[in-house]
Amino acid sequence: MISFARLLAACLVIALVLIALRFVGRAALGSWRAPLADSRRLLGIVESVMLSSAAAVHVVRVAERYYALARGAGHVTLLCEIPAESVERRLRRARE
């Protein structure tokens, strides 16, 4: 039979691994770009930047329009609409 101490130790190891994966994932996704925003889809994330562990700014595409959104703890706020020409010009330069 498994002792309580071994069960507690196993749970602690699993918790530490999950916490480590979370920090590694956040570090890797601190600033990333979607692979040139798939134009066949109606919605897409063009780029995201993590500002802190609880806040980020995302540039999203909805149909033919682009928006800057702020994400905080439990809420999302529309910052502004971004002219499609400027986003598409930047995406074209990234492909070159």
N, C-alpha and C positions, 0 to 999 in steps of 0.2 A: 504494500500500500504506500502511496506517495505521502510523504510527510508535509505538514503545513509549511514548514520552512522552505522545502524544495519548490512547492507550488508558488509561494510568495517570490522566491528568487527567479523563477521562470517568468512570472508576470512582470517583474521589475526589468528583466532583460528585454522582454518584448516591448515594454513601454519605452525604454531607452533607445531601442532600435527605431521605433516609430518617431520619436522626437528627433533623432538624428536625421532620418529621411526627410522629415518636414523641413528642417533647416537647410539641408542640402538642396532640396527641391526649390525652396524660396531663393536661395543664392543663385541657382542655375536659371531661374525664371525672373531674376531681378530686372533684366531688360532683354526682351526677346522680340523677334518679329515672326509673324506667321509667314509661311512660304508664299509671299507675294499675293496674299488675299485671293483665294479661289473665286473667280468671277462667275462661276456657275451657280454659286449659292446666294441666297437672298441676304443672309447675315454673315458677317465675318469680323474677326479681330485682326486689325492691321498691325498694331503695335501696342505693347504694354510696358509700363515702367513702374516698378515697385518704389514707392516713396518711403515706406516704413513697413513693419510687419502687418499693419492693419490698413494701409492706404496705398492706392495705386491710381495711375491715370491710364486710360485705355483709349485708343483711337479705333472706332468701330465703323464698319460699313453696313449700311442698311439700304438695300437696293442700289441706287446710284448716288447716295448721299453719305457723307462722312461726318462723324460726331466725336467730340472729345468728352469722355465721361470720367468722373472722379468716383472712386470706390473707397468708402470708409467702413468703419465698424458698423455693419448692419444697414448701410444705405448706399444708393448710387445717385449721383447728381449729374445732370447734363451741364457741361461747361459751355460749349458752343458748337455750332456747326462749322465744319472746316470746308473751304472751297474744294470741290472735287478735283479741279485742275492742279492745285498744289500737291495734293496727295498722290494723284496719278503720275505727275511729273517726278516726284520723289521715288515712287515705285519703279518707274522706268529706269531712272539712274541707278537704282539698286540692282537691277537685272544686268546692267552693262558691266 
